[in-house]
Amino acid sequence: MAAAPRRRPQSRTVLLDRVIEAFPLFRLSDSSDDAAVAYTTPDGGRWRVLPAPGERLPGTFDQDVYVELLRRFHEAGAPSDGTLSFTLHAFLRAMGRRVDGRTYEQLRAALARLERTVLESDGAWYDAAAQARPHARFTLLAAVAIDRRRFTDRDQLALFPALASNEPGDARVTLAHQLRDNIAAGHVSTLNAQKYAALSSPVARRLYRVLEAERAGDGDATWLLPLDQLAERLPLTQRFPSHLQRVLQPAHEMLLAAGLVRGARFVQDGRLWSVEYRF
């Protein structure tokens, strides 16, 4: 009897556009906040995240969906048209999420937000292929289509207990060419998907993303920046240094325990608070 084919292990590598990684995009809470996110770069570039009318900004679940999409894009060999196909069931399982009606709806809503939330840049986002910072306006996903299988097919699932948990829905999404072009040009930061998923805090996951973008960009052994500037990049709603430290300290401890940074500390110089990371 022929042996069953061995299941290929998932790729752990996630390649991300490191320009986008340096800017705020996902709210670090799943609130109903529908206010635009605005960020000004040190050299005067302007970046805005604009929710679709009547919708909230992408949040913590959306951040995890985004990372899983880019993991799949790399695993698929970076298809030239940027299109990925998957079942909602398999996608949630790969994220390590419970598979039920609630998470199916969360996933559908997250994909829709990633297609409809507009990213707008004036001199902030960098086009690596053109080596320029043009005016740009795009969404992370250029297209999303989710097909629900016919109700007759869904009724048949009850006859097969092994298949009863399978979601009768197939998704087909296309990543924006702006992301694909920068990744193809090698203007990337790299995450380990397993280490990302092991971080239990959305703030720690976001810090991991922004620190890897900084590490890939400068290659320095340390990164020191004012605390308020880090809060804008993540973004965090807290503004007082003591409040920011209370939010960031648990995330620092997770990153240190995972070996993702060698050091993380707050530095005070008079009334100015900064944070220093050692890679």
C-alpha positions in Angstrom: 0.0 0.0 0.0 1.5 3.3 -1.0 2.3 5.7 1.8 0.3 8.9 2.0 2.2 11.9 0.7 3.8 13.9 3.4 2.3 17.3 4.0 4.6 20.1 3.1 5.4 22.3 6.2 4.2 25.9 5.9 6.8 28.6 5.1 7.8 30.6 8.1 9.2 33.5 6.1 7.1 36.7 5.6 8.5 39.4 3.3 6.9 42.8 3.8 7.3 46.2 2.1 9.5 47.9 4.6 8.3 51.4 3.7 4.7 50.6 4.7 6.0 48.7 7.8 7.6 52.0 9.1 4.2 53.9 8.9 1.1 53.5 11.1 -1.6 51.4 9.5 -3.5 49.2 12.0 -5.2 50.4 15.1 -3.9 48.4 18.1 -7.4 47.9 19.4 -10.5 46.7 17.6 -12.5 49.8 18.5 -15.1 51.4 16.3 -12.8 54.4 15.7 -13.3 55.7 12.2 -11.0 58.7 12.4 -8.2 58.8 9.8 -4.6 58.1 10.9 -2.2 60.9 9.9 1.6 60.7 10.2 4.3 63.1 9.1 7.8 61.7 8.4 10.9 63.4 9.7 11.6 64.8 6.3 8.1 66.2 5.9 6.3 63.5 3.9 2.7 63.0 4.8 0.9 59.6 5.2 -2.7 59.0 5.9 -4.9 56.0 6.5 -8.5 56.7 5.4 -11.3 54.3 6.3 -14.1 53.7 3.9 -17.3 55.7 4.6 -19.2 54.1 7.5 -16.4 51.7 8.3 -13.7 51.6 11.1 -10.0 51.5 10.5 -8.2 48.1 10.3 -7.4 46.7 13.8 -5.5 43.9 15.5 -7.2 41.1 13.7 -6.6 42.8 10.3 -2.9 43.1 11.2 -2.7 39.3 11.6 -4.7 38.7 8.3 -2.2 41.0 6.5 0.8 39.1 7.8 -0.7 35.8 6.9 -1.5 37.0 3.3 2.1 38.1 2.8 3.3 34.8 4.2 1.2 33.0 1.6 2.4 35.3 -1.1 6.0 34.3 -0.4 5.1 30.7 0.0 3.3 30.7 -3.4 6.5 32.1 -5.1 5.3 35.7 -5.4 2.8 35.2 -8.3 3.2 37.9 -10.8 -0.5 38.9 -10.8 -0.5 39.1 -7.0 -3.5 36.7 -6.7 -3.9 34.2 -3.9 -6.7 31.6 -3.5 -7.6 29.9 -0.3 -10.6 28.6 1.8 -11.6 30.7 4.8 -11.3 27.5 6.9 -7.6 26.9 5.9 -6.7 30.5 6.3 -8.1 30.7 9.9 -6.3 27.4 10.8 -3.0 28.8 9.5 -3.5 31.9 11.7 -4.1 29.6 14.7 -7.6 31.0 15.2 -10.7 29.2 16.3 -12.8 28.2 13.2 -16.5 29.1 13.7 -19.1 31.4 12.4 -17.8 34.4 14.3 -14.2 34.1 13.0 -15.5 33.5 9.4 -17.3 36.8 9.6 -14.3 38.5 11.2 -12.1 37.3 8.3 -14.6 38.4 5.6 -14.8 41.8 7.3 -11.0 42.1 7.6 -10.4 41.3 3.9 -13.1 43.8 2.9 -11.4 46.5 5.1 -8.0 45.8 3.5 -9.6 46.3 0.1 -11.4 49.5 1.0 -9.1 51.3 3.4 -7.2 53.9 1.4 -3.5 54.6 2.0 -2.5 58.1 0.8 1.0 59.4 0.6 2.6 62.7 -0.3 6.3 62.3 -0.3 6.2 59.5 2.3 5.8 56.1 0.6 8.9 55.1 -1.4 8.6 53.5 -4.8 11.7 51.3 -4.9 11.6 50.5 -8.6 11.3 54.2 -9.6 13.5 55.4 -6.7 11.1 58.2 -6.0 8.5 59.3 -3.5 5.5 60.0 -5.8 2.0 61.0 -4.7 0.3 57.7 -4.2 -3.1 56.5 -3.3 -3.9 52.8 -3.0 -5.3 50.0 -0.9 -3.4 46.9 0.4 -5.7 44.6 -1.5 -6.6 45.5 -5.1 -9.5 43.0 -5.3 -11.3 40.6 -3.0 -13.9 37.9 -4.0 -15.4 35.4 -1.6 -17.6 32.7 -3.0 -20.0 30.9 -0.7 -20.6 27.3 -1.9 -24.2 26.4 -2.8 -26.6 25.6 0.1 -27.0 22.2 -1.3 -23.3 21.6 -0.9 -23.5 22.9 2.7 -26.3 20.5 3.4 -24.1 17.6 2.3 -21.4 18.5 4.8 -23.6 17.3 7.7 -23.4 13.8 6.2 -19.7 13.7 6.6 -18.6 14.5 10.2 -14.9 14.8 9.1 -15.9 17.7 6.9 -18.5 19.3 9.1 -16.2 22.0 10.2 -15.1 23.0 6.7 -16.3 26.5 5.7 -18.3 26.6 2.5 -16.4 29.7 1.3 -13.5 30.2 -1.1 -11.5 33.5 -1.3 -9.5 35.0 -4.1 -7.6 38.2 -3.3 -5.1 40.3 -5.2 -2.3 42.2 -3.5 -1.8 45.8 -4.6 1.0 46.2 -7.1 2.7 48.8 -4.9 3.4 46.1 -2.3 4.4 43.5 -4.9 6.7 45.9 -6.8 8.6 46.9 -3.7 8.9 43.3 -2.6 10.2 42.3 -6.0 12.7 45.1 -5.8 14.1 43.7 -2.6 12.9 46.7 -0.5 11.7 44.4 2.3 11.8 43.5 5.9 11.5 39.9 7.0 9.4 38.3 9.8 9.4 34.8 11.1 5.7 33.8 11.1 6.1 31.3 14.0 7.7 33.9 16.2 5.2 36.5 15.2 2.3 34.2 16.1 3.9 33.4 19.4 3.7 37.0 20.6 0.4 37.2 22.4 0.2 41.0 22.4 -0.9 43.1 19.3 1.5 45.8 20.5 4.4 43.3 20.6 3.5 42.1 17.1 3.5 45.6 15.8 6.8 46.4 17.5 8.3 43.3 15.9 7.2 44.6 12.5 8.5 48.1 12.9 11.8 47.0 14.5 12.5 44.6 11.6 11.8 47.4 9.1 14.3 49.6 11.0 16.9 46.8 11.2 16.5 46.1 7.4 16.8 49.8 6.5 19.8 51.0 8.6 21.5 47.9 9.7 22.6 49.6 12.9 23.0 47.7 16.1 20.9 50.1 18.1 17.9 52.4 17.4 17.1 55.4 19.6 14.0 57.5 19.0 11.8 59.8 21.0 8.9 58.0 22.8 6.3 60.2 21.2 7.6 59.5 17.7 7.4 55.7 18.3 3.8 56.2 19.6 2.9 57.9 16.3 4.4 55.1 14.2 2.7 52.2 15.9 0.2 54.0 16.5 -0.7 54.3 20.2 -3.4 56.5 21.6 -1.6 57.2 24.9 0.4 60.4 25.1 1.9 60.7 28.5 5.3 59.0 28.9 4.3 57.1 31.9 1.2 55.7 30.1 3.2 54.8 27.0 5.8 53.0 29.2 3.1 50.9 30.8 1.8 49.8 27.4 5.2 49.2 25.9 7.0 47.4 28.8 5.0 44.1 28.5 5.7 44.1 24.7 9.4 44.7 25.4 9.5 41.7 27.8 7.9 39.5 25.1 10.4 40.6 22.4 13.3 40.0 24.8 12.0 36.6 25.9 11.6 35.6 22.2 15.2 36.7 21.4 13.9 39.2 18.8 15.8 42.1 20.4 18.9 42.1 22.7 17.8 45.1 24.7 14.9 47.5 25.1 15.0 50.4 27.6 13.5 53.8 28.2 15.9 56.8 28.4 15.2 60.1 30.1 17.0 63.3 29.2 15.5 66.1 31.2 11.8 66.2 30.1 12.4 64.2 27.0 11.8 60.4 27.0 13.2 58.1 24.4 13.3 54.4 23.8 16.4 52.5 22.8 16.5 49.1 21.1 19.5 46.9 20.7 19.4 44.2 17.9 
